[in-house]
Structure formats: structure tokens, C-alpha cells
Amino acid sequence: MSAAEYKHILRIAGKDVEGSKKLIVAISEVKGVGYNFAQVLTQSLNINPNIRVGFLTDGEIREIERAIADPKVAALPEWYLNRRKDMDSGTTHHLITSDLDFASANDVEREKLVMSWRGYRHMFGLRVRGQRTRTTGRKGGAVGVKKSALKPGAAPGAAPAASGAPAAPAAGAAAPAAGAKPAAGAAPAAGAKPAAPAKEPAKK
């Protein structure tokens, strides 16, 4: 093919591809087509996988697109297809681009609807295929221990008293009455005079 017929940008199966790329790389850029699938596809169609995409003819592009949409045309084995024994139709076919996204979303919604274990994992955004979650997958909201509720009667925001120090009276507590004797073992108030010792009875 001459330089005048070279295509800088062309479309394969709904995907815009640069003409300077190799055919096997360009086909594998289509969603639903991997590198190995592209290699087997080009071998079945007897097309050089290392040819630049810009040099392909319109007939070769149509043949590649038809083989991607229906790999049975290129005599690919069924185990290469990504939709085997479909649950709705029971057929085996190959899905690409938006059809693959739509089918995957429907599969997830069905798992959620039947409340399977996979559905629960999907609902909570957790790993579904048995991966380790102890040290990986720590994305999303933080998960921690909830703080315990305040004890009844404790003032909110009050700091705990130090060990051995007398606890401060709660807000609104009544002050001790004037002349009242302190409790046994209680420390005297600041500035208070010590009480006089009791007189012993005179000996006869």
C-alpha cells in the first residue's frame, strides 16, 4: 500500500486506533479482547500480527471486526470466549465494549438480588474472590472502634481526676453547711484553722 493510502486514525470495533500501532496491539485495545485472543484471531485469519494498522485494507478491517463480534467465524475454540453458557439464553458467545459492561453489571445485580455471599460482598464494597483483606484493600471510609458512652452523672467534657486527688464537686452541688464537721479522714479546707484538741478529764 502506498503512503497516500496510509490511514493515521482508523476505527476497529468502535475503538479509534492510531495507524502506527501493530495490529496485535491495536486489537487488544478493544475492551473484551486480550493479547492472547488477538494473537489467535490474527493467526486464524492468516493476517500478519506485526503489520501496522494504517496499512490494512477496508476488507481486512471488516473481516477482523466480524471475527471479533463472532469468533466462531474464525474457528476459535469455545473456551476462548468470555460468555460461556449464558444464564439467560444458555448460549456461548463473546461480548465486547459496552455489551460486556452491561452483562457484568447485570450479573452483579442478580447476585445482590438473590442475597448470595458474593452479593453481600459486592454491596459492602469488599473483595469477592477470596483475596486477603487483612493487609490490603484499605480504601474507602475508615473503620474503627466506637467510643464508649459517658457514664451516668459524669459531666460532658470533664477530665478524669488524678489518682489519690479528691474529686471536684459537680456543678450545681450544694456547698457544705457552716460549722459542719468534715467527714472522718477528709482533708481540711484551705485556710481553715485546725480544731483544738479535746481536754482530758482531770485525774483525782
C-alpha positions as CSV (number, residue, x, y, z in Angstrom):
1,M,0.0,0.0,0.0
2,S,1.3,3.4,-0.9
3,A,1.9,6.3,1.6
4,A,-1.1,8.1,0.1
5,E,-3.4,5.2,1.2
6,Y,-2.0,5.1,4.8
7,K,-4.6,5.9,7.5
8,H,-3.3,7.7,10.5
9,I,-6.5,7.0,12.5
10,L,-9.0,4.3,11.9
11,R,-11.9,2.6,13.8
12,I,-11.9,-1.0,14.8
13,A,-15.0,-2.4,16.6
14,G,-15.9,1.1,17.9
15,K,-12.4,1.9,19.1
16,D,-10.3,4.7,17.5
17,V,-6.8,3.3,16.9
18,E,-3.6,5.0,15.7
19,G,-2.4,3.7,12.4
20,S,1.2,3.5,13.6
21,K,0.4,0.7,16.1
22,K,0.9,-3.0,15.4
23,L,-2.2,-5.0,14.6
24,I,-2.0,-7.3,17.6
25,V,-1.6,-4.3,19.9
26,A,-4.4,-2.4,18.3
27,I,-6.9,-5.2,18.5
28,S,-6.1,-5.9,22.2
29,E,-7.1,-2.3,23.0
30,V,-10.7,-3.2,22.3
31,K,-12.5,-4.0,25.6
32,G,-13.2,-7.7,25.8
33,V,-10.2,-8.6,23.5
34,G,-6.9,-9.6,25.2
35,Y,-3.5,-10.0,23.8
36,N,-3.7,-13.8,23.6
37,F,-7.2,-13.6,22.0
38,A,-5.8,-11.1,19.4
39,Q,-2.9,-13.4,18.6
40,V,-5.1,-16.4,18.0
41,L,-7.5,-14.3,16.0
42,T,-4.8,-12.9,13.6
43,Q,-3.4,-16.4,13.1
44,S,-6.8,-17.8,12.3
45,L,-7.4,-15.0,9.7
46,N,-3.9,-15.5,8.3
47,I,-3.0,-11.8,8.8
48,N,0.4,-10.7,9.9
49,P,0.0,-9.6,13.6
50,N,3.0,-7.2,13.3
51,I,1.7,-5.2,10.4
52,R,0.9,-1.5,11.1
53,V,-2.8,-0.9,11.3
54,G,-2.7,2.1,9.0
55,F,-1.7,-0.2,6.1
56,L,-4.8,-2.5,6.4
57,T,-7.4,-2.5,3.7
58,D,-11.1,-1.9,4.3
59,G,-11.8,-5.6,3.5
60,E,-9.3,-6.8,6.2
61,I,-10.7,-4.4,8.7
62,R,-14.3,-5.7,8.1
63,E,-13.0,-9.2,8.4
64,I,-11.3,-8.5,11.7
65,E,-14.4,-6.8,13.1
66,R,-16.7,-9.7,12.0
67,A,-14.3,-12.2,13.7
68,I,-14.2,-10.1,16.9
69,A,-18.0,-9.9,17.1
70,D,-18.4,-13.7,16.3
71,P,-15.2,-15.6,16.9
72,K,-16.8,-18.8,15.6
73,V,-16.3,-17.4,12.1
74,A,-12.6,-17.6,12.7
75,A,-13.0,-21.2,14.1
76,L,-11.8,-20.2,17.6
77,P,-12.5,-22.8,20.4
78,E,-15.4,-22.1,22.8
79,W,-13.1,-21.9,25.8
80,Y,-11.5,-18.7,24.4
81,L,-14.9,-16.9,24.6
82,N,-15.8,-14.7,27.6
83,R,-19.5,-15.6,27.9
84,R,-19.9,-19.4,28.1
85,K,-23.3,-20.9,28.8
86,D,-25.1,-17.6,29.4
87,M,-27.6,-17.9,32.2
88,D,-30.4,-16.2,30.3
89,S,-30.0,-17.8,26.9
90,G,-27.8,-20.8,27.6
91,T,-25.6,-20.0,24.5
92,T,-21.9,-19.4,24.3
93,H,-20.7,-16.1,22.7
94,H,-18.2,-13.3,23.0
95,L,-19.0,-9.9,24.3
96,I,-17.0,-6.7,23.7
97,T,-17.2,-2.9,24.5
98,S,-20.4,-1.7,26.2
99,D,-22.1,-5.1,25.9
100,L,-19.5,-6.6,28.2
101,D,-20.0,-3.8,30.8
102,F,-23.8,-4.2,30.7
103,A,-23.6,-8.0,31.2
104,S,-21.2,-7.7,34.1
105,A,-23.5,-5.1,35.8
106,N,-26.5,-7.4,35.4
107,D,-24.5,-10.3,36.9
108,V,-23.7,-8.2,40.0
109,E,-27.3,-7.0,40.4
110,R,-28.5,-10.6,40.2
111,E,-26.1,-11.7,42.9
112,K,-27.4,-8.8,45.1
113,L,-31.0,-9.7,44.4
114,V,-30.7,-13.3,45.5
115,M,-28.7,-12.2,48.6
116,S,-25.8,-14.6,47.9
117,W,-22.5,-14.3,49.7
118,R,-21.0,-12.7,46.6
119,G,-23.9,-10.2,46.5
120,Y,-23.2,-9.2,50.1
121,R,-19.5,-8.7,49.4
122,H,-20.5,-6.5,46.4
123,M,-22.9,-4.5,48.4
124,F,-20.3,-3.6,51.0
125,G,-17.5,-2.9,48.5
126,L,-15.4,-5.8,49.7
127,R,-13.2,-8.3,47.9
128,V,-15.4,-11.1,46.3
129,R,-12.9,-13.7,45.1
130,G,-11.4,-14.8,48.4
131,Q,-8.5,-12.3,48.5
132,R,-6.7,-11.4,51.6
133,T,-8.2,-8.3,53.3
134,R,-6.2,-8.2,56.5
135,T,-3.4,-6.1,54.9
136,T,-4.7,-5.0,51.5
137,G,-7.8,-3.3,50.1
138,R,-7.8,-0.5,52.6
139,K,-9.6,2.0,50.5
140,G,-12.8,3.9,51.3
141,G,-14.1,5.0,54.7
142,A,-12.2,4.5,57.9
143,V,-13.3,1.6,60.1
144,G,-12.5,1.9,63.8
145,V,-13.8,1.2,67.3
146,K,-16.7,3.3,68.5
147,K,-16.2,5.4,71.6
148,S,-18.0,4.2,74.8
149,A,-20.8,6.3,76.1
150,L,-20.4,8.7,79.1
151,K,-21.1,7.2,82.5
152,P,-24.4,8.4,84.1
153,G,-23.8,11.6,86.2
154,A,-20.5,12.5,84.6
155,A,-20.2,16.0,83.2
156,P,-19.5,16.0,79.5
157,G,-16.0,17.2,78.7
158,A,-14.8,16.9,82.3
159,A,-11.3,15.4,82.7
160,P,-10.9,12.4,84.9
161,A,-9.5,13.1,88.4
162,A,-5.9,12.1,89.1
163,S,-5.4,9.0,91.3
164,G,-5.3,10.0,95.0
165,A,-6.6,13.5,94.5
166,P,-10.0,14.5,95.8
167,A,-12.7,14.7,93.1
168,A,-14.1,18.2,92.4
169,P,-17.7,18.8,93.3
170,A,-20.1,18.5,90.4
171,A,-21.6,21.7,89.0
172,G,-24.7,22.8,91.0
173,A,-23.8,20.7,94.1
174,A,-24.7,22.3,97.4
175,A,-21.8,23.8,99.5
176,P,-21.2,22.3,102.9
177,A,-23.2,24.0,105.7
178,A,-21.3,26.4,108.0
179,G,-20.0,24.7,111.2
180,A,-20.5,21.3,109.8
181,K,-17.8,18.8,110.8
182,P,-15.8,17.3,107.9
183,A,-16.1,13.6,107.3
184,A,-13.6,11.3,109.0
185,G,-10.3,11.2,107.1
186,A,-11.2,14.2,104.9
187,A,-8.5,16.8,104.3
188,P,-9.2,20.2,105.9
189,A,-10.2,23.0,103.6
190,A,-7.6,25.6,102.5
191,G,-7.2,28.4,105.1
192,A,-9.2,26.6,107.8
193,K,-7.8,26.7,111.4
194,P,-7.2,23.3,112.9
195,A,-9.6,22.3,115.6
196,A,-8.4,22.5,119.3
197,P,-7.6,19.1,120.8
198,A,-10.1,17.9,123.3
199,K,-9.2,18.3,127.0
200,E,-8.6,15.2,129.0
201,P,-10.6,14.8,132.3
202,A,-8.7,15.7,135.4
203,K,-7.3,12.8,137.5
204,K,-8.4,12.6,141.1
